[in-house]
Amino acid sequence: MECTVSWTGNAGTDSSMGFVAETGSGHVLVMDGAPDAGKPQNGGRNLAPRPMETVLAGTGGCTAYDVVLILKRGRHQVERCSVKLTSERAETDPKVFTKIHMHFTVAGKGIPPAAVERAIALSHETYCSASIMLGKMADITTSFDLVEV
């Protein structure tokens, strides 16, 4: 896996803190910093997600992917799945994630709650490399709602 991240600013004319990542699969992701009123040269223009937001979003995508795949392999009729991540970060540098809570909402027909609970556990214990990696630094908790459709 590879990724190239390039600063979109120019020291001579634009000192904003925007970046574009081009992934190995050929996709593009734009990131930006928060505006810094005290030091505009250190801030972004608020045009895209922050880099740490993309880490959190990627982790959510990784685990949701696992949960849907595990449920589908179990021949459960999954129609929708979302995960809302909330987090806390350390107050001092490096401002790592210290707590992450993932709340899944799974919708489908006749899915037993135990199957959803198992899929989430398998993702976090075995398959989701992003949450397993972040779990070495942050306390990760999960919960879920199951919606019958």
N, C-alpha and C positions, 0 to 999 in steps of 0.2 A: 504494500500500500504506500502511496506517495501523495504529496500535496505540496503545491508551491504557493506561498503567501507573499503578496507584493503590496508595498505601501502605495497608495494612490496619490499621495501628496507630492509636492515638489519643494525642496528646501528654499529655492529662490522665490517662488511665487505663492505656494500654498503649504502651510505647515500643519494642516489638519491631520488627524490620526485615523484616517480611513484605510482599510486594507481589503484586498480581493484575494480569495483563496481559489485556486484551480485544483480540483481533485484529480487523482489518478484516473478516475472514470470519466473525466472530461467535463465535469459540472463546475459551476461557479457559485461561490458563496461570498457575499459582501459582509464586512464587519466594520464597525465604527466605534469610536469612543464617545463617552459622555462629554458634553460641552464643559469647559473649565473656565468660568468667568474670570477667575483670578489670574490665570495664565493661559490665554487663548491658544498659545503655541503648543500647549500640552494636551489640549482637548480635541474632541471630535466635533462633528457637525450634527450628530444625532440622526444620521441617515439610515442606520442599519443596526442590527443587534450587536451587543457587546461581545467580545470574544468568549467571556465566561458564560454568557447566555447561550452561546452556540454549544459549549461543552454540556450544559444542562439539557438543551434540546436534543443533542445527539444521544445522550444517555436515555432520554425518554423514548426516542425513536428506536434505539437498540432493544430496550426491554419490551416495548409494545410489539415490535416485530416478533420477538420470541413468544410472547403470550399468545398472539394470534396464531402463529405457526403451530405451537404446541396444542392449542385447542382444536385447530383444524385437523392436525394429525390424529387427534383423539376422536375424530368424526363428529365434533360438536358443530352446531350450526351458528357460527359467529357472524353477526351482521355488522357490528360496529365495535370499535375499541378505541378508547382514548386514555391518556394518562396525564394528570396535572401534577407537575413537580413544583414543590415549594422548597426553598433552601435557606440556610444561614451560612454566612462566611465569617472567617476569622476577622477580627478588627484590625490586625496588624499584618504587614507584609511577611510572607506571601499570604494573601487573603484567600486561603484554600476554603473549600466547602467543609463545614463542620457537621452540618445536619442536612439531610435531604429526605423529604417525604414524597412518596409517589402514590397518588390516589387514582386507581384504575376505574374506568366505567366500561363494562363489557355488556353488550346487548346481543341477544340471540334467542333462539327458541330451544327451550328445554335444557339449558346448560346447568349442570349441577354446581352449586357454590364450591364444592370440594374440588371440582376440576379447575375452576378459576384460581383458587388458592394454590393448588399444585402447580399450575402453569406459572404463576408469579414466583413461587418459591424456586422452581427449576431455573427460571430466567436468572434470578439473583444469586443462586448458589452454583450454577453450572455453565450457563450459556452467555449471558450478557457481559461481554468483556468490559464495557464501559462502566456499568454499575459495580462490577466486581473490583475494578481498578479504583474507582472513587470510594468504594467501601473500605479500602485500606486506610483512608484518611477521615472519612465522614461516617457518621451514624446514619444508616439508611433504614427507613421504615416504610411500610406499605399498607395500603388498605384498598378495598374495592367495593363497588356497587355493581350488582347484577340486575340488568333490565330485561324483562321478558318481552319479546316482540311477537 
